[in-house]
Amino acid sequence: MSSELDELRSWVASKARDLPAEGLTDDLPLLEGRHLTSLHIPQLILLLERLRKAPVDVEELNAGDFRDIATIGAKFLGTGPDLGHRRA
């Protein structure tokens, strides 16, 4: 799943704005920090569906599902909870 997670990081890095000096980390609050907006979510869902080769059930989404890269990876890509603080 590492390549999927790397692609997710790359996508977020390309869309995120006003990143802190330390850059993008897996625990950076994406929506709360206003690095991504709600307008990015449909694009993100499409990316996740492609990466996981399965649809995302939007009826099952919760407010915190897109908190940060670690949460997105765990929820949608089946990665472990401890992804470290890798920068994109």
C-alpha positions as CSV (number, residue, x, y, z in Angstrom):
1,M,0.0,0.0,0.0
2,S,3.0,2.3,0.1
3,S,2.7,3.4,-3.5
4,E,-1.0,4.3,-2.9
5,L,-0.1,6.2,0.2
6,D,2.7,8.0,-1.7
7,E,0.2,8.9,-4.4
8,L,-2.2,10.2,-1.8
9,R,0.5,12.4,-0.3
10,S,1.5,13.7,-3.7
11,W,-2.1,14.6,-4.5
12,V,-2.6,16.4,-1.2
13,A,0.7,18.2,-1.6
14,S,-0.4,19.4,-5.1
15,K,-3.7,20.7,-3.8
16,A,-2.8,22.0,-0.3
17,R,-2.3,25.7,0.3
18,D,-0.5,27.6,3.0
19,L,1.5,24.6,4.3
20,P,3.5,25.2,7.4
21,A,7.3,25.6,7.2
22,E,7.8,22.0,8.2
23,G,5.7,20.9,5.1
24,L,3.1,18.3,4.7
25,T,3.1,15.6,7.4
26,D,0.8,12.6,7.8
27,D,-0.8,14.2,10.9
28,L,-1.3,17.7,9.6
29,P,-5.0,18.6,9.9
30,L,-6.0,19.1,6.3
31,L,-9.5,20.6,6.5
32,E,-9.3,22.1,10.0
33,G,-6.0,23.8,9.0
34,R,-7.7,25.0,5.8
35,H,-5.0,23.4,3.7
36,L,-7.8,21.6,1.7
37,T,-11.4,22.8,1.4
38,S,-14.7,20.9,1.1
39,L,-14.4,21.5,-2.7
40,H,-11.5,19.1,-2.7
41,I,-13.4,16.2,-1.2
42,P,-15.2,14.9,-4.3
43,Q,-11.8,14.9,-6.2
44,L,-10.2,13.1,-3.2
45,I,-13.0,10.5,-3.1
46,L,-12.4,9.8,-6.8
47,L,-8.7,9.4,-6.2
48,L,-9.3,7.0,-3.3
49,E,-11.7,4.9,-5.4
50,R,-9.0,4.6,-8.1
51,L,-6.3,3.8,-5.6
52,R,-8.3,1.1,-3.7
53,K,-10.0,-0.1,-6.9
54,A,-13.4,0.0,-5.1
55,P,-16.1,2.6,-4.6
56,V,-16.3,4.7,-1.5
57,D,-19.7,4.5,0.2
58,V,-20.5,8.2,0.7
59,E,-23.4,7.3,3.0
60,E,-20.9,5.9,5.5
61,L,-18.6,8.9,5.6
62,N,-18.0,10.7,8.9
63,A,-16.8,14.2,9.6
64,G,-13.3,13.1,10.7
65,D,-12.6,10.7,7.9
66,F,-10.5,13.3,6.0
67,R,-8.8,14.8,9.1
68,D,-5.2,14.0,7.9
69,I,-3.3,11.7,5.7
70,A,-2.9,9.1,8.4
71,T,-6.6,9.0,9.0
72,I,-7.4,8.8,5.2
73,G,-4.9,6.1,4.7
74,A,-6.2,4.0,7.6
75,K,-9.9,4.5,6.7
76,F,-9.7,4.1,2.9
77,L,-6.5,2.4,2.0
78,G,-6.1,0.0,4.9
79,T,-2.8,1.3,6.1
80,G,-1.8,1.0,9.7
81,P,-2.5,3.8,12.3
82,D,1.1,4.6,12.7
83,L,2.3,6.1,9.4
84,G,5.0,8.3,10.9
85,H,5.4,11.9,9.8
86,R,6.6,11.5,6.3
87,R,6.7,14.7,4.2
88,A,5.6,15.0,0.6
